[in-house]
């Protein structure tokens, strides 16, 4: 629950940021999602028993290798905003056959919402 009221424009802006990420998944091009992230963003999660972690460039590279997820469906489950910080939960189905839950932290940088970290769960 937010401790200060978020404006509709902040929620819309966060939704647009997340949509740029989703659109990059659909296109299979990391460059298409790059603008949604802060340059120093990170990613963490497990692919089976293996930790997938590091700079966000790892996601862009994986996306380029994985190819387009043309059947990708997404739903924002929640957005929580406190002034210039936010969290968001995103459910992704059929990312080339995979189901992911993503948790993002976002920061409003120079008036724009940027994802600063992504933690994901790959459903078995």
N, C-alpha and C positions, 0 to 999 in steps of 0.2 A: 504494500500500500504506500502510495506517495505521501510524503510529508508536506509537500507544497503542491498547489494545483498546477497541472501541466496544461499547456494550451493545446488546442486541437492542432495547431500548426506544428508543434513539436512532435506529436504522435504521427501526424501525416509525414513529417520529414523523416522520422525514424522508419516508418513503413516504407518510404521511398528508398532509403539507404538499404534496407534489408531486401527490397525487390531488386536492386541492382546486383546484389549477391546472387539471388535466385536466378535472375536472367543470365548471369555468367555461367551458372550450372547448366542451364538449358542450352546455351550456345556451345558449351564445352571450351570456352576461351577464358583463361585466367585474366586476361587484360580487360574483359568486359565486367569483371567483378572488382577489380583492383581499386577503383575509386570509392567503393563502399568502406574501405579499410584505411586506418591510419598507417602511414609507412612503417611504423614501429610495432604494428599489431603482432600478436602471437596466436598460435593454434595448439590445442592439446586434446588428445583423445586416444582411444585404443582401437586398433584394427586387429581383431582377434586378441592374442596375448601381447601384441607389439604396440608399444607407445609410439604415437605419431605426434611429435612435438617440435616446436621451434618457431622461427620467423614465419609470418603469414605467406611468404613466397612459396613455402612448401605446399600450401593449399593451391596456389595458382598453378604450380608445376603439376600437381596431381590432377587438377581439373583439365589441363592441357592434354595430359596423357590419357585420362579417362574418356575424353570425348563428350559430345553433346548428350545431355539427358533430356531428350525431347518430350518424354512423358512425365517429367518431374511435376509433382503437385506439392504445394506448400501452404501452410497455414500458420499464421502468427498466433500462438496460444496466449501470450501475455506481453505487455510492455509496462514497465514501471519506471517512472521518471521522477527525479528529484533535481530540479534546477538544471544543472549542466551535465548530469550523469544519468545513465539509464541502463536497464537490463531488459533483455528480450529473450523469449523462448520461441523457437521456430521448429515446427514439425515438417519433415520432408519425406515424401513417399515417392518411390520409383526413381531414385537417382541412379540410373542404370541398374535397376533391380534392387537397390538398397534402401533401407528406411533409417533415417538419421533423426536424432533430436539434437538441435544446436542451442546453446546458451551463449548469448552475446553480452558483453559489456560495451557500452557506447559512451562517448564523451563529445560534448559540443565544443568543437575546435574552430575558432574564427567564424562562429555563426553556423557551422555545418556539423551535423551528426556523423561521426565516424566510429566504426567498430574498432575497438582497441584490443579485444580478445575474443576468441571463439573457443569454446569447449564443446566437444561433441560426443554423442553416444551412438555407436553403430549397433542397431538392433539385430539380434541373431536371426 
